[in-house]
Amino acid sequence: MAYDSGGVTTSTVTVPLVAALGLGLSETVPGRDPALDGFGLIAFASVFPMMTVMGYAQIAQWLAQRRLRAARKG
């Protein structure tokens, strides 16, 4: 599921929007290469949904174990 959530970044709106944002931001910062920074922003946009889903799964597992320990004690 985490891997599939990264596919959201290939939509017709996301890629041009993120690329334009990356190019625009990198052009305003002196000494930055717009092509490299724009590509990095698209890569980050692809990885962030996967990281979010995996982080949610870890928190959910931690909470479930915590509830289980509390039920055993009480």
All heavy atoms as TSV, in Angstrom:
chain	resi	resn	atom	element	x	y	z
A	1	MET	N	N	0.822	-1.186	0.000
A	1	MET	CA	C	0.000	0.000	0.000
A	1	MET	C	C	0.870	1.255	0.000
A	1	MET	O	O	0.549	2.223	-0.670
A	1	MET	CB	C	-0.921	-0.021	1.206
A	1	MET	CG	C	-1.840	1.155	1.247
A	1	MET	SD	S	-3.066	0.867	2.504
A	1	MET	CE	C	-3.844	2.426	2.502
A	2	ALA	N	N	1.942	1.237	0.746
A	2	ALA	CA	C	2.823	2.411	0.783
A	2	ALA	C	C	3.444	2.657	-0.584
A	2	ALA	O	O	3.574	3.801	-1.011
A	2	ALA	CB	C	3.903	2.214	1.831
A	3	TYR	N	N	3.816	1.592	-1.282
A	3	TYR	CA	C	4.415	1.746	-2.602
A	3	TYR	C	C	3.408	2.321	-3.593
A	3	TYR	O	O	3.736	3.184	-4.393
A	3	TYR	CB	C	4.946	0.404	-3.091
A	3	TYR	CG	C	5.622	0.489	-4.430
A	3	TYR	CD1	C	6.898	1.036	-4.542
A	3	TYR	CD2	C	4.998	0.025	-5.578
A	3	TYR	CE1	C	7.524	1.128	-5.774
A	3	TYR	CE2	C	5.617	0.119	-6.809
A	3	TYR	CZ	C	6.880	0.666	-6.898
A	3	TYR	OH	O	7.483	0.755	-8.116
A	4	ASP	N	N	2.167	1.864	-3.533
A	4	ASP	CA	C	1.137	2.351	-4.439
A	4	ASP	C	C	0.789	3.806	-4.176
A	4	ASP	O	O	0.359	4.512	-5.077
A	4	ASP	CB	C	-0.126	1.498	-4.333
A	4	ASP	CG	C	0.059	0.127	-4.936
A	4	ASP	OD1	O	0.987	-0.031	-5.759
A	4	ASP	OD2	O	-0.702	-0.787	-4.591
A	5	SER	N	N	0.947	4.278	-2.966
A	5	SER	CA	C	0.596	5.662	-2.680
A	5	SER	C	C	1.584	6.636	-3.327
A	5	SER	O	O	1.275	7.806	-3.482
A	5	SER	CB	C	0.543	5.903	-1.166
A	5	SER	OG	O	1.826	5.774	-0.593
A	6	GLY	N	N	2.752	6.185	-3.710
A	6	GLY	CA	C	3.692	7.034	-4.417
A	6	GLY	C	C	3.250	7.340	-5.832
A	6	GLY	O	O	3.709	8.300	-6.439
A	7	GLY	N	N	2.343	6.555	-6.381
A	7	GLY	CA	C	1.839	6.780	-7.731
A	7	GLY	C	C	0.997	8.032	-7.870
A	7	GLY	O	O	0.726	8.464	-8.987
A	8	VAL	N	N	0.603	8.628	-6.774
A	8	VAL	CA	C	-0.197	9.843	-6.825
A	8	VAL	C	C	0.594	10.985	-7.461
A	8	VAL	O	O	0.017	11.918	-7.993
A	8	VAL	CB	C	-0.696	10.216	-5.413
A	8	VAL	CG1	C	0.428	10.732	-4.552
A	8	VAL	CG2	C	-1.824	11.215	-5.465
A	9	THR	N	N	1.903	10.910	-7.452
A	9	THR	CA	C	2.718	11.997	-7.988
A	9	THR	C	C	2.835	11.976	-9.498
A	9	THR	O	O	3.440	12.867	-10.077
A	9	THR	CB	C	4.131	11.950	-7.386
A	9	THR	OG1	O	4.709	10.696	-7.693
A	9	THR	CG2	C	4.091	12.146	-5.904
A	10	THR	N	N	2.277	10.991	-10.159
A	10	THR	CA	C	2.360	10.942	-11.619
A	10	THR	C	C	1.101	11.481	-12.282
A	10	THR	O	O	0.915	11.299	-13.473
A	10	THR	CB	C	2.596	9.495	-12.097
A	10	THR	OG1	O	1.514	8.675	-11.647
A	10	THR	CG2	C	3.911	8.963	-11.589
A	11	SER	N	N	0.263	12.156	-11.544
A	11	SER	CA	C	-0.971	12.682	-12.131
A	11	SER	C	C	-0.669	13.862	-13.049
A	11	SER	O	O	0.433	14.407	-13.066
A	11	SER	CB	C	-1.940	13.111	-11.033
A	11	SER	OG	O	-1.467	14.279	-10.411
A	12	THR	N	N	-1.671	14.274	-13.802
A	12	THR	CA	C	-1.483	15.349	-14.774
A	12	THR	C	C	-1.352	16.717	-14.120
A	12	THR	O	O	-0.895	17.651	-14.754
A	12	THR	CB	C	-2.669	15.377	-15.752
A	12	THR	OG1	O	-3.875	15.532	-15.008
A	12	THR	CG2	C	-2.727	14.112	-16.563
A	13	VAL	N	N	-1.733	16.839	-12.880
A	13	VAL	CA	C	-1.632	18.119	-12.184
A	13	VAL	C	C	-0.380	18.185	-11.326
A	13	VAL	O	O	0.303	19.204	-11.280
A	13	VAL	CB	C	-2.894	18.352	-11.316
A	13	VAL	CG1	C	-2.759	19.617	-10.502
A	13	VAL	CG2	C	-4.129	18.408	-12.172
A	14	THR	N	N	-0.040	17.107	-10.663
A	14	THR	CA	C	1.031	17.133	-9.668
A	14	THR	C	C	2.399	17.400	-10.279
A	14	THR	O	O	3.132	18.261	-9.796
A	14	THR	CB	C	1.066	15.808	-8.895
A	14	THR	OG1	O	-0.224	15.568	-8.369
A	14	THR	CG2	C	2.054	15.865	-7.765
A	15	VAL	N	N	2.762	16.682	-11.321
A	15	VAL	CA	C	4.105	16.819	-11.887
A	15	VAL	C	C	4.352	18.233	-12.416
A	15	VAL	O	O	5.363	18.852	-12.054
A	15	VAL	CB	C	4.371	15.747	-12.965
A	15	VAL	CG1	C	5.664	16.033	-13.690
A	15	VAL	CG2	C	4.408	14.377	-12.324
A	16	PRO	N	N	3.482	18.811	-13.248
A	16	PRO	CA	C	3.754	20.188	-13.691
A	16	PRO	C	C	3.757	21.199	-12.547
A	16	PRO	O	O	4.571	22.119	-12.533
A	16	PRO	CB	C	2.618	20.489	-14.667
A	16	PRO	CG	C	2.081	19.185	-15.073
A	16	PRO	CD	C	2.325	18.252	-13.929
A	17	LEU	N	N	2.886	20.999	-11.587
A	17	LEU	CA	C	2.822	21.929	-10.459
A	17	LEU	C	C	4.087	21.853	-9.613
A	17	LEU	O	O	4.690	22.877	-9.275
A	17	LEU	CB	C	1.591	21.626	-9.597
A	17	LEU	CG	C	1.332	22.585	-8.454
A	17	LEU	CD1	C	0.960	23.947	-8.985
A	17	LEU	CD2	C	0.234	22.052	-7.560
A	18	VAL	N	N	4.518	20.657	-9.284
A	18	VAL	CA	C	5.717	20.486	-8.470
A	18	VAL	C	C	6.961	20.919	-9.251
A	18	VAL	O	O	7.862	21.547	-8.687
A	18	VAL	CB	C	5.838	19.026	-7.992
A	18	VAL	CG1	C	7.179	18.764	-7.347
A	18	VAL	CG2	C	4.722	18.712	-7.020
A	19	ALA	N	N	7.020	20.615	-10.537
A	19	ALA	CA	C	8.171	21.031	-11.341
A	19	ALA	C	C	8.247	22.553	-11.431
A	19	ALA	O	O	9.320	23.137	-11.285
A	19	ALA	CB	C	8.093	20.416	-12.730
A	20	ALA	N	N	7.119	23.199	-11.651
A	20	ALA	CA	C	7.109	24.662	-11.716
A	20	ALA	C	C	7.484	25.272	-10.372
A	20	ALA	O	O	8.230	26.258	-10.318
A	20	ALA	CB	C	5.733	25.153	-12.153
A	21	LEU	N	N	7.003	24.692	-9.296
A	21	LEU	CA	C	7.351	25.182	-7.966
A	21	LEU	C	C	8.847	25.021	-7.711
A	21	LEU	O	O	9.508	25.942	-7.217
A	21	LEU	CB	C	6.553	24.428	-6.902
A	21	LEU	CG	C	6.826	24.804	-5.454
A	21	LEU	CD1	C	6.366	26.224	-5.184
A	21	LEU	CD2	C	6.121	23.841	-4.521
A	22	GLY	N	N	9.395	23.880	-8.050
A	22	GLY	CA	C	10.826	23.642	-7.859
A	22	GLY	C	C	11.683	24.572	-8.691
A	22	GLY	O	O	12.680	25.118	-8.210
A	23	LEU	N	N	11.300	24.772	-9.949
A	23	LEU	CA	C	12.065	25.675	-10.802
A	23	LEU	C	C	11.968	27.114	-10.315
A	23	LEU	O	O	12.964	27.837	-10.275
A	23	LEU	CB	C	11.583	25.562	-12.248
A	23	LEU	CG	C	11.891	24.259	-12.957
A	23	LEU	CD1	C	11.196	24.208	-14.307
A	23	LEU	CD2	C	13.373	24.086	-13.123
A	24	GLY	N	N	10.782	27.521	-9.933
A	24	GLY	CA	C	10.592	28.892	-9.456
A	24	GLY	C	C	11.349	29.169	-8.171
A	24	GLY	O	O	11.982	30.221	-8.025
A	25	LEU	N	N	11.297	28.228	-7.247
A	25	LEU	CA	C	12.004	28.423	-5.980
A	25	LEU	C	C	13.511	28.408	-6.172
A	25	LEU	O	O	14.230	29.193	-5.563
A	25	LEU	CB	C	11.594	27.349	-4.976
A	25	LEU	CG	C	10.194	27.465	-4.392
A	25	LEU	CD1	C	9.890	26.255	-3.521
A	25	LEU	CD2	C	10.048	28.737	-3.597
A	26	SER	N	N	14.014	27.506	-7.014
A	26	SER	CA	C	15.462	27.406	-7.181
A	26	SER	C	C	16.028	28.580	-7.976
A	26	SER	O	O	17.204	28.904	-7.834
A	26	SER	CB	C	15.838	26.092	-7.840
A	26	SER	OG	O	15.283	26.023	-9.132
A	27	GLU	N	N	15.216	29.221	-8.806
A	27	GLU	CA	C	15.695	30.395	-9.536
A	27	GLU	C	C	15.853	31.599	-8.617
A	27	GLU	O	O	16.671	32.481	-8.888
A	27	GLU	CB	C	14.754	30.734	-10.690
A	27	GLU	CG	C	14.874	29.781	-11.858
A	27	GLU	CD	C	13.891	30.101	-12.967
A	27	GLU	OE1	O	13.059	31.017	-12.798
A	27	GLU	OE2	O	13.959	29.433	-14.012
A	28	THR	N	N	15.105	31.656	-7.540
A	28	THR	CA	C	15.201	32.799	-6.637
A	28	THR	C	C	16.364	32.675	-5.662
A	28	THR	O	O	16.814	33.684	-5.121
A	28	THR	CB	C	13.899	32.979	-5.833
A	28	THR	OG1	O	13.666	31.810	-5.053
A	28	THR	CG2	C	12.716	33.230	-6.748
A	29	VAL	N	N	16.864	31.475	-5.445
A	29	VAL	CA	C	17.991	31.273	-4.526
A	29	VAL	C	C	19.287	31.343	-5.332
A	29	VAL	O	O	19.476	30.561	-6.263
A	29	VAL	CB	C	17.870	29.910	-3.802
A	29	VAL	CG1	C	19.056	29.684	-2.896
A	29	VAL	CG2	C	16.573	29.836	-3.029
A	30	PRO	N	N	20.181	32.259	-4.982
A	30	PRO	CA	C	21.427	32.368	-5.747
A	30	PRO	C	C	22.304	31.115	-5.606
A	30	PRO	O	O	22.403	30.520	-4.543
A	30	PRO	CB	C	22.140	33.576	-5.125
A	30	PRO	CG	C	21.210	34.182	-4.145
A	30	PRO	CD	C	20.078	33.245	-3.931
A	31	GLY	N	N	22.906	30.719	-6.706
A	31	GLY	CA	C	23.830	29.592	-6.689
A	31	GLY	C	C	23.174	28.226	-6.778
A	31	GLY	O	O	23.845	27.208	-6.619
A	32	ARG	N	N	21.891	28.150	-7.032
A	32	ARG	CA	C	21.203	26.858	-7.136
A	32	ARG	C	C	20.950	26.531	-8.600
A	32	ARG	O	O	20.719	27.409	-9.419
A	32	ARG	CB	C	19.860	26.889	-6.396
A	32	ARG	CG	C	19.957	27.189	-4.923
A	32	ARG	CD	C	20.774	26.210	-4.149
A	32	ARG	NE	N	20.217	24.881	-4.243
A	32	ARG	CZ	C	20.676	23.844	-3.589
A	32	ARG	NH1	N	21.696	23.975	-2.788
A	32	ARG	NH2	N	20.132	22.676	-3.731
A	33	ASP	N	N	20.981	25.253	-8.930
A	33	ASP	CA	C	20.718	24.789	-10.284
A	33	ASP	C	C	19.241	24.402	-10.383
A	33	ASP	O	O	18.803	23.457	-9.719
A	33	ASP	CB	C	21.599	23.576	-10.604
A	33	ASP	CG	C	21.428	23.103	-12.033
A	33	ASP	OD1	O	20.872	23.856	-12.854
A	33	ASP	OD2	O	21.854	21.976	-12.324
A	34	PRO	N	N	18.464	25.125	-11.201
A	34	PRO	CA	C	17.020	24.845	-11.273
A	34	PRO	C	C	16.685	23.424	-11.716
A	34	PRO	O	O	15.731	22.831	-11.232
A	34	PRO	CB	C	16.505	25.864	-12.292
A	34	PRO	CG	C	17.523	26.947	-12.306
A	34	PRO	CD	C	18.829	26.292	-11.986
A	35	ALA	N	N	17.474	22.851	-12.620
A	35	ALA	CA	C	17.176	21.498	-13.100
A	35	ALA	C	C	17.352	20.472	-11.986
A	35	ALA	O	O	16.499	19.594	-11.802
A	35	ALA	CB	C	18.065	21.152	-14.283
A	36	LEU	N	N	18.427	20.570	-11.232
A	36	LEU	CA	C	18.662	19.608	-10.152
A	36	LEU	C	C	17.660	19.785	-9.013
A	36	LEU	O	O	17.158	18.810	-8.466
A	36	LEU	CB	C	20.081	19.749	-9.611
A	36	LEU	CG	C	21.196	19.278	-10.532
A	36	LEU	CD1	C	22.555	19.567	-9.921
A	36	LEU	CD2	C	21.048	17.806	-10.809
A	37	ASP	N	N	17.374	21.015	-8.645
A	37	ASP	CA	C	16.438	21.252	-7.539
A	37	ASP	C	C	15.013	20.868	-7.910
A	37	ASP	O	O	14.267	20.355	-7.087
A	37	ASP	CB	C	16.498	22.706	-7.101
A	37	ASP	CG	C	17.811	23.056	-6.443
A	37	ASP	OD1	O	18.518	22.120	-6.014
A	37	ASP	OD2	O	18.137	24.245	-6.353
A	38	GLY	N	N	14.622	21.105	-9.154
A	38	GLY	CA	C	13.283	20.705	-9.593
A	38	GLY	C	C	13.124	19.194	-9.577
A	38	GLY	O	O	12.099	18.664	-9.155
A	39	PHE	N	N	14.157	18.479	-10.013
A	39	PHE	CA	C	14.106	17.016	-9.997
A	39	PHE	C	C	14.050	16.501	-8.561
A	39	PHE	O	O	13.323	15.566	-8.256
A	39	PHE	CB	C	15.325	16.427	-10.714
A	39	PHE	CG	C	15.360	14.938	-10.672
A	39	PHE	CD1	C	14.506	14.189	-11.449
A	39	PHE	CD2	C	16.241	14.284	-9.827
A	39	PHE	CE1	C	14.525	12.806	-11.406
A	39	PHE	CE2	C	16.273	12.901	-9.776
A	39	PHE	CZ	C	15.417	12.169	-10.568
A	40	GLY	N	N	14.802	17.109	-7.665
A	40	GLY	CA	C	14.797	16.691	-6.265
A	40	GLY	C	C	13.442	16.892	-5.612
A	40	GLY	O	O	13.006	16.075	-4.799
A	41	LEU	N	N	12.758	17.959	-5.991
A	41	LEU	CA	C	11.438	18.219	-5.425
A	41	LEU	C	C	10.420	17.191	-5.909
A	41	LEU	O	O	9.572	16.740	-5.139
A	41	LEU	CB	C	10.985	19.635	-5.778
A	41	LEU	CG	C	9.835	20.214	-4.981
A	41	LEU	CD1	C	10.152	20.182	-3.482
A	41	LEU	CD2	C	9.563	21.627	-5.409
A	42	ILE	N	N	10.513	16.791	-7.172
A	42	ILE	CA	C	9.622	15.744	-7.692
A	42	ILE	C	C	9.918	14.417	-7.006
A	42	ILE	O	O	9.013	13.665	-6.647
A	42	ILE	CB	C	9.740	15.625	-9.227
A	42	ILE	CG1	C	9.145	16.868	-9.881
A	42	ILE	CG2	C	9.035	14.380	-9.737
A	42	ILE	CD1	C	9.315	16.943	-11.366
A	43	ALA	N	N	11.196	14.124	-6.774
A	43	ALA	CA	C	11.553	12.891	-6.065
A	43	ALA	C	C	11.010	12.912	-4.638
A	43	ALA	O	O	10.495	11.910	-4.149
A	43	ALA	CB	C	13.071	12.717	-6.055
A	44	PHE	N	N	11.117	14.042	-3.974
A	44	PHE	CA	C	10.581	14.160	-2.619
A	44	PHE	C	C	9.060	13.992	-2.615
A	44	PHE	O	O	8.505	13.335	-1.735
A	44	PHE	CB	C	10.956	15.506	-2.006
A	44	PHE	CG	C	10.445	15.685	-0.618
A	44	PHE	CD1	C	10.995	14.976	0.431
A	44	PHE	CD2	C	9.408	16.559	-0.356
A	44	PHE	CE1	C	10.519	15.129	1.730
A	44	PHE	CE2	C	8.934	16.723	0.922
A	44	PHE	CZ	C	9.485	16.006	1.968
A	45	ALA	N	N	8.400	14.551	-3.620
A	45	ALA	CA	C	6.944	14.410	-3.709
A	45	ALA	C	C	6.552	12.956	-3.954
A	45	ALA	O	O	5.470	12.526	-3.560
A	45	ALA	CB	C	6.394	15.300	-4.822
A	46	SER	N	N	7.409	12.188	-4.590
A	46	SER	CA	C	7.123	10.774	-4.820
A	46	SER	C	C	7.344	9.946	-3.564
A	46	SER	O	O	6.648	8.965	-3.325
A	46	SER	CB	C	8.020	10.220	-5.935
A	46	SER	OG	O	7.740	10.852	-7.141
A	47	VAL	N	N	8.324	10.321	-2.760
A	47	VAL	CA	C	8.686	9.539	-1.581
A	47	VAL	C	C	7.804	9.876	-0.376
A	47	VAL	O	O	7.507	9.007	0.445
A	47	VAL	CB	C	10.186	9.760	-1.259
A	47	VAL	CG1	C	10.568	9.151	0.058
A	47	VAL	CG2	C	11.033	9.169	-2.359
A	48	PHE	N	N	7.353	11.126	-0.269
A	48	PHE	CA	C	6.615	11.548	0.919
A	48	PHE	C	C	5.339	10.740	1.169
A	48	PHE	O	O	5.090	10.349	2.319
A	48	PHE	CB	C	6.288	13.042	0.848
A	48	PHE	CG	C	5.642	13.553	2.091
A	48	PHE	CD1	C	6.381	13.712	3.253
A	48	PHE	CD2	C	4.290	13.846	2.117
A	48	PHE	CE1	C	5.787	14.163	4.409
A	48	PHE	CE2	C	3.692	14.295	3.262
A	48	PHE	CZ	C	4.442	14.463	4.417
A	49	PRO	N	N	4.490	10.442	0.165
A	49	PRO	CA	C	3.305	9.624	0.458
A	49	PRO	C	C	3.659	8.235	0.987
A	49	PRO	O	O	2.988	7.720	1.881
A	49	PRO	CB	C	2.581	9.519	-0.890
A	49	PRO	CG	C	3.064	10.660	-1.678
A	49	PRO	CD	C	4.462	10.924	-1.222
A	50	MET	N	N	4.734	7.645	0.481
A	50	MET	CA	C	5.144	6.329	0.969
A	50	MET	C	C	5.616	6.413	2.416
A	50	MET	O	O	5.271	5.560	3.239
A	50	MET	CB	C	6.268	5.767	0.091
A	50	MET	CG	C	5.814	5.400	-1.297
A	50	MET	SD	S	7.158	4.691	-2.233
A	50	MET	CE	C	7.446	5.967	-3.414
A	51	MET	N	N	6.379	7.443	2.730
A	51	MET	CA	C	6.861	7.614	4.103
A	51	MET	C	C	5.697	7.843	5.063
A	51	MET	O	O	5.704	7.348	6.189
A	51	MET	CB	C	7.841	8.787	4.172
A	51	MET	CG	C	9.142	8.518	3.490
A	51	MET	SD	S	10.333	9.892	3.404
A	51	MET	CE	C	9.799	11.064	4.569
A	52	THR	N	N	4.696	8.581	4.625
A	52	THR	CA	C	3.541	8.865	5.466
A	52	THR	C	C	2.761	7.597	5.784
A	52	THR	O	O	2.396	7.353	6.937
A	52	THR	CB	C	2.621	9.882	4.771
A	52	THR	OG1	O	3.381	11.048	4.465
A	52	THR	CG2	C	1.454	10.256	5.647
A	53	VAL	N	N	2.514	6.769	4.781
A	53	VAL	CA	C	1.768	5.532	5.001
A	53	VAL	C	C	2.547	4.581	5.904
A	53	VAL	O	O	1.989	3.968	6.826
A	53	VAL	CB	C	1.414	4.857	3.655
A	53	VAL	CG1	C	0.837	3.470	3.865
A	53	VAL	CG2	C	0.427	5.717	2.887
A	54	MET	N	N	3.859	4.464	5.678
A	54	MET	CA	C	4.661	3.572	6.517
A	54	MET	C	C	4.750	4.094	7.954
A	54	MET	O	O	4.717	3.318	8.909
A	54	MET	CB	C	6.046	3.390	5.919
A	54	MET	CG	C	6.022	2.533	4.668
A	54	MET	SD	S	7.638	2.061	4.052
A	54	MET	CE	C	8.213	3.592	3.369
A	55	GLY	N	N	4.842	5.423	8.121
A	55	GLY	CA	C	4.855	6.003	9.455
A	55	GLY	C	C	3.540	5.778	10.181
A	55	GLY	O	O	3.516	5.466	11.377
A	56	TYR	N	N	2.428	5.910	9.457
A	56	TYR	CA	C	1.116	5.653	10.051
A	56	TYR	C	C	1.002	4.203	10.497
A	56	TYR	O	O	0.467	3.909	11.572
A	56	TYR	CB	C	0.009	5.995	9.060
A	56	TYR	CG	C	-1.360	5.641	9.575
A	56	TYR	CD1	C	-1.977	6.427	10.539
A	56	TYR	CD2	C	-2.026	4.509	9.130
A	56	TYR	CE1	C	-3.223	6.105	11.027
A	56	TYR	CE2	C	-3.264	4.174	9.621
A	56	TYR	CZ	C	-3.860	4.981	10.560
A	56	TYR	OH	O	-5.096	4.647	11.053
A	57	ALA	N	N	1.518	3.279	9.694
A	57	ALA	CA	C	1.466	1.857	10.058
A	57	ALA	C	C	2.280	1.588	11.321
A	57	ALA	O	O	1.851	0.818	12.191
A	57	ALA	CB	C	1.980	1.002	8.905
A	58	GLN	N	N	3.430	2.233	11.455
A	58	GLN	CA	C	4.242	2.031	12.647
A	58	GLN	C	C	3.556	2.589	13.889
A	58	GLN	O	O	3.575	1.970	14.951
A	58	GLN	CB	C	5.616	2.676	12.469
A	58	GLN	CG	C	6.483	1.921	11.503
A	58	GLN	CD	C	7.854	2.546	11.364
A	58	GLN	OE1	O	8.073	3.694	11.727
A	58	GLN	NE2	N	8.784	1.772	10.834
A	59	ILE	N	N	2.941	3.755	13.765
A	59	ILE	CA	C	2.224	4.341	14.908
A	59	ILE	C	C	1.026	3.487	15.290
A	59	ILE	O	O	0.758	3.260	16.475
A	59	ILE	CB	C	1.811	5.788	14.586
A	59	ILE	CG1	C	3.053	6.675	14.520
A	59	ILE	CG2	C	0.827	6.323	15.620
A	59	ILE	CD1	C	2.796	8.067	14.002
A	60	ALA	N	N	0.289	2.993	14.290
A	60	ALA	CA	C	-0.864	2.136	14.570
A	60	ALA	C	C	-0.433	0.852	15.273
A	60	ALA	O	O	-1.093	0.397	16.216
A	60	ALA	CB	C	-1.604	1.815	13.273
A	61	GLN	N	N	0.675	0.258	14.854
A	61	GLN	CA	C	1.186	-0.950	15.494
A	61	GLN	C	C	1.613	-0.666	16.929
A	61	GLN	O	O	1.325	-1.443	17.835
A	61	GLN	CB	C	2.371	-1.512	14.694
A	61	GLN	CG	C	2.969	-2.764	15.270
A	61	GLN	CD	C	2.031	-3.956	15.157
A	61	GLN	OE1	O	1.176	-4.004	14.282
A	61	GLN	NE2	N	2.182	-4.907	16.044
A	62	TRP	N	N	2.278	0.447	17.146
A	62	TRP	CA	C	2.712	0.829	18.490
A	62	TRP	C	C	1.515	1.033	19.414
A	62	TRP	O	O	1.513	0.575	20.551
A	62	TRP	CB	C	3.563	2.093	18.414
A	62	TRP	CG	C	4.013	2.592	19.745
A	62	TRP	CD1	C	4.978	2.054	20.544
A	62	TRP	CD2	C	3.495	3.721	20.442
A	62	TRP	NE1	N	5.100	2.786	21.686
A	62	TRP	CE2	C	4.202	3.828	21.655
A	62	TRP	CE3	C	2.519	4.661	20.156
A	62	TRP	CZ2	C	3.943	4.830	22.564
A	62	TRP	CZ3	C	2.274	5.658	21.071
A	62	TRP	CH2	C	2.978	5.730	22.261
A	63	LEU	N	N	0.480	1.715	18.913
A	63	LEU	CA	C	-0.722	1.937	19.726
A	63	LEU	C	C	-1.444	0.626	20.036
A	63	LEU	O	O	-1.960	0.442	21.141
A	63	LEU	CB	C	-1.671	2.910	19.023
A	63	LEU	CG	C	-1.203	4.365	18.983
A	63	LEU	CD1	C	-2.140	5.191	18.111
A	63	LEU	CD2	C	-1.101	4.939	20.382
A	64	ALA	N	N	-1.483	-0.282	19.077
A	64	ALA	CA	C	-2.133	-1.571	19.309
A	64	ALA	C	C	-1.389	-2.372	20.378
A	64	ALA	O	O	-2.015	-2.978	21.259
A	64	ALA	CB	C	-2.202	-2.362	18.007
A	65	GLN	N	N	-0.066	-2.366	20.324
A	65	GLN	CA	C	0.709	-3.071	21.345
A	65	GLN	C	C	0.543	-2.415	22.713
A	65	GLN	O	O	0.474	-3.101	23.732
A	65	GLN	CB	C	2.186	-3.099	20.956
A	65	GLN	CG	C	2.472	-4.023	19.811
A	65	GLN	CD	C	3.941	-3.975	19.401
A	65	GLN	OE1	O	4.706	-3.151	19.888
A	65	GLN	NE2	N	4.319	-4.866	18.492
A	66	ARG	N	N	0.446	-1.119	22.733
A	66	ARG	CA	C	0.249	-0.401	23.998
A	66	ARG	C	C	-1.100	-0.756	24.629
A	66	ARG	O	O	-1.199	-0.970	25.833
A	66	ARG	CB	C	0.344	1.093	23.719
A	66	ARG	CG	C	0.341	1.959	24.926
A	66	ARG	CD	C	0.565	3.382	24.516
A	66	ARG	NE	N	0.325	4.261	25.640
A	66	ARG	CZ	C	0.230	5.559	25.559
A	66	ARG	NH1	N	0.347	6.145	24.398
A	66	ARG	NH2	N	0.011	6.281	26.619
A	67	ARG	N	N	-2.139	-0.809	23.778
A	67	ARG	CA	C	-3.469	-1.188	24.281
A	67	ARG	C	C	-3.482	-2.624	24.788
A	67	ARG	O	O	-4.120	-2.951	25.793
A	67	ARG	CB	C	-4.516	-1.018	23.183
A	67	ARG	CG	C	-4.982	0.383	23.028
A	67	ARG	CD	C	-6.163	0.472	22.069
A	67	ARG	NE	N	-5.954	1.658	21.260
A	67	ARG	CZ	C	-5.770	1.676	19.967
A	67	ARG	NH1	N	-5.792	0.562	19.268
A	67	ARG	NH2	N	-5.590	2.796	19.336
A	68	LEU	N	N	-2.772	-3.509	24.109
A	68	LEU	CA	C	-2.706	-4.899	24.501
A	68	LEU	C	C	-2.008	-5.051	25.864
A	68	LEU	O	O	-2.476	-5.784	26.726
A	68	LEU	CB	C	-1.981	-5.728	23.437
A	68	LEU	CG	C	-1.901	-7.226	23.653
A	68	LEU	CD1	C	-3.308	-7.838	23.685
A	68	LEU	CD2	C	-1.071	-7.865	22.565
A	69	ARG	N	N	-0.916	-4.325	26.057
A	69	ARG	CA	C	-0.224	-4.371	27.345
A	69	ARG	C	C	-1.092	-3.807	28.467
A	69	ARG	O	O	-1.092	-4.330	29.569
A	69	ARG	CB	C	1.072	-3.571	27.263
A	69	ARG	CG	C	2.160	-4.282	26.518
A	69	ARG	CD	C	3.478	-3.527	26.618
A	69	ARG	NE	N	4.259	-3.797	25.434
A	69	ARG	CZ	C	4.837	-2.895	24.674
A	69	ARG	NH1	N	4.755	-1.634	24.970
A	69	ARG	NH2	N	5.518	-3.257	23.615
A	70	ALA	N	N	-1.822	-2.749	28.172
A	70	ALA	CA	C	-2.707	-2.147	29.184
A	70	ALA	C	C	-3.836	-3.102	29.549
A	70	ALA	O	O	-4.244	-3.186	30.714
A	70	ALA	CB	C	-3.274	-0.839	28.683
A	71	ALA	N	N	-4.349	-3.845	28.565
A	71	ALA	CA	C	-5.420	-4.803	28.839
A	71	ALA	C	C	-4.918	-5.967	29.677
A	71	ALA	O	O	-5.658	-6.499	30.505
A	71	ALA	CB	C	-6.013	-5.298	27.513
A	72	ARG	N	N	-3.685	-6.368	29.453
A	72	ARG	CA	C	-3.122	-7.484	30.241
A	72	ARG	C	C	-2.888	-7.075	31.684
A	72	ARG	O	O	-3.037	-7.892	32.597
A	72	ARG	CB	C	-1.803	-7.944	29.631
A	72	ARG	CG	C	-1.986	-8.707	28.352
A	72	ARG	CD	C	-0.645	-9.147	27.810
A	72	ARG	NE	N	-0.790	-9.806	26.518
A	72	ARG	CZ	C	0.197	-10.088	25.728
A	72	ARG	NH1	N	1.438	-9.772	26.080
A	72	ARG	NH2	N	-0.018	-10.672	24.572
A	73	LYS	N	N	-2.497	-5.824	31.913
A	73	LYS	CA	C	-2.240	-5.353	33.268
A	73	LYS	C	C	-3.537	-5.139	34.053
A	73	LYS	O	O	-3.595	-5.385	35.242
A	73	LYS	CB	C	-1.466	-4.035	33.249
A	73	LYS	CG	C	-0.016	-4.208	32.932
A	73	LYS	CD	C	0.687	-2.856	33.027
A	73	LYS	CE	C	2.165	-2.996	32.746
A	73	LYS	NZ	N	2.846	-1.713	32.869
A	74	GLY	N	N	-4.530	-4.619	33.390
A	74	GLY	CA	C	-5.730	-4.215	34.110
A	74	GLY	C	C	-6.834	-5.149	33.939
A	74	GLY	O	O	-7.592	-5.696	34.562
